[in-house]
């Protein structure tokens, strides 16, 4: 088991990284099932594990490449 504490990103940090509006990230989270990176509530805010955001982004890129036939 990994004893390291994950680096958590705020909603704003994720939207800046992905260059999408906050409303888009909120909609992805609300709609669920892979539409956006997994986030969870910590106190009053939503936090996203940085490694999860990067993995989600890599998965999206891989799917686009496969769709375009560019593995």
C-alpha positions, 0 to 999 in steps of 0.5 A: 500500500502506498503511504504517500498522501495524494496531492489534491487539486481544487476545482479551480486548479483542475479547470485551469489545467484542463482549460474548461469553465468551472461549470463544465467541470461541475457538470461532468462531476454531476453527470458522473460515469467517466465524464470527468476526473473523479473528485470528492468533497472535503469540507465545503470544497471538492478535491481532485487527486492530481494523479487521478486527473492526469490518468483521466486526461491520458485515458481521454487522449488514448481514446481520441487517438484510437478513434482517429486511428493514431495509436 
